[in-house]
């Protein structure tokens, strides 16, 4: 039997990869990458010449069975996403579940995940928290926000730059203008920034200064 490795990759700074991750990627029979062009830059930087195949949200339903068959045949396969840990708001869950159901060994390496530094850096309670990922764009959004308005744990969201102001407006509306919010942008990159304040204060900041780059939003739970 082969094995599936889930390998975290840097979320910005290329130095944020473990020695073990590099070793696994070099020794694997195949690397499954969300975007081979993006991952190609990382592999080139670390002189990793393992063959890559595309594995993303648009084809994973079709490719999972074939990948499981290859692992059953003795191959070691490593799965990476564009950045961070696979399956955290990225492809990886379907393949992991299929391997587990087939009795195959799955090993997830520790490594970069964007929401962890954003949570710790927020100054908000991090002893108990809930990761929400991306909110529904349309259907179910209002229902979800009403439910989360009663959540007492710190909440973590991912958001795209062009939707951030809309989301902060909804947080102010549903959670209250004084609810504490922290937005971390471009974590580990050159223009890394964290903006903290009330929902209304952070909304005003990004209304005047439209955000760029990858974003993690951390919101205080209801007291």
N, C-alpha and C positions, 0 to 999 in steps of 0.2 A: 504494500500500500504506500501511496505517496502522502503528501501533506499539503494543507493550505496555510499559508502565512498571510496575516493581515499586517501590513507594514506602514506605520505612520511616516509621512514625509513632511518636510518643513512647511510652515504656513507663510513664510516670507524669507527669513534669513537662512541661506543654504547650510550654515553651520549647525543648525538645529536638527541634526539627524544623528542617530546613535551609531556607534561602531558596529553593533550587532545588525542593525538594519542594513547597512552597507554590505556586510558579509552575506546576509540572507539574499539580498538582491543579486549579488554576484554569483552565488551558488545555485540559485533556483533554475529550474529547467525553462520556466516561462514567467514573464511578468505581465499581469493584467493591469492596464492603465486606463484611467478615465479619459484622458486625452494624451495620446502618444506624443504629440508635439510638445505639450507642456512638460510631461515627464521626461522627454528626451533631453531637455536642458539639464535636469538634475542628474540623470544617468551619465551624460557626457562629462559633467563637472567632476564626478567621482569615478570616471573611467570604468563604468559598468556597461558591458556589451551584451548582456542577456537579451534575448529576443522578446519583443513586446507585442501584445495583442490589445485591441481596444475593448474595454468593458465598461459600459456606461448605462444610464437609465433607459436609453432607447433600444438597447439590444440585449440587456442582461437576461430578460425572460427567455430569449431564444438560445442563449449560449450556455446557460447554467448546466444543463444536462450533459453537454459535451465536455465541459470542464470537469465535472464530477467523474465522468468516465476516464478522463486522462489521469486524474489523481488516483482512481482505483487501479489504473494500469501501472502505477508506480512513480508518476511524475510529482515533483515538488513545484508548486505554483505559488507565486507571491502576488498579492493584490494590493495596489496602491491607488489613491485618489489624487486629484490635482494638488491637494494640500491637506495636511492634517491626517486624522485617523479614519480609515475606511469605515463606512456604514454610519458615521455620525453626519447626518444630512448629506450623505454621499452614497454611491453604490457600494454594496457589500453585504447587506442583510440577506438578500435572496440566496446568494451563493453560500454564505455561512450556514444558513438554515438547511440548505440542500445537503451540504457536507455532513452536518450533524446528524441529519435524518438517515444518511447513508452509512453512518458509523465511521466516518473518516476523521482523522485528527486535524484539529484547527488550532492554530497558535497565533494570538494577537500580541504583537510586540508593544511595549509601552513607548509613548512618544508624543509628538506635538498634537494638541487639540486646541483650537482657538478659544473655546469658551472658558477654559480653566484659568489662563492668565487674566482674561477680562473679568471673571468673577472675583478672583483674589485681589485684583487691582482696583475694584470698584469701591471698596470701603464698606460695602453692604454685607450683612450677615451671610456667611458661607458654610455654617455648620449644617444647614438644611436648605436645599435648593431644588428647583425643578427646571429641567431643560425642555423648552418648547420648540426649539428650532425655528423654522419659518411659519408664521401665521398663515391661515388660509387667505388667499388673495381676495376672493369674493364670497362664494358660498360657504357658510358656516363661520365667517369671520366674526360677525356681531355676537353670535351665540358663544363663541370661544372667549371673546373679550369679557362678556358678562360673567362667565364662569370664573375666569381668571381674576376678576375684580375681587373675589372672595378668597383668593389664594393667600395664605399667610407665609409661605416660604418665598425666598428670593427667587425671581424668575429670570430665565436666560433666553434670549431670542437671537436669531440670525436675521439680518435684513440687508437688502440691497440699497445702494446709495439713493436711487431715484424714488424709493418708497419710504425712506426713513422719516421725512417730515409728516407724511400721512399717518404713519404708525405712531409717531410721537403725539400727534394730534389726538388720535384715538386713545392713547394711554392717558393723556390729560383729561379727556372726556369721560372715559369709563373708570379709571382708577383714581382720578382726582389730580388737580393741577399741582398739588404740593407733594405728591408721591415722589420719592427719590429715584433718580434714574442715572445710570452711568453708560456712556457710549464709548466703546474702544474701537479705534480705527487703525487699519494698517499695522496690526500687531507684529512686532519683531522687524518691521521694515523701516526705511529711512525716515518716513514722515509719520511715525507712530504717534498717536494722540489719544488721550482719554478726557472726555468732557463729562463733568459731574454736576448735579444740581437737581432742582425740582423738575418735574415733567415739563412744566411751563418754561422754565429757564433754559433747559436743554433744547426744547422746541424752538425758542427764539434764537438761540445760538445758530442752529443749523438752518433756520429760515433765512438768516442773514448771510450765512456762510455754507452754501450747499456742500454736502460731504462727497468725498471720493474714496474709492477703495473698499476693502472688505470691512464689514461692521459686525460687532457683537453688542447687543443692548442688554443691560442688566437692570432689573426693576425690583424695587423694594416690595416685599410682601405686605399685605394688609395687616395693620396693627390691631 
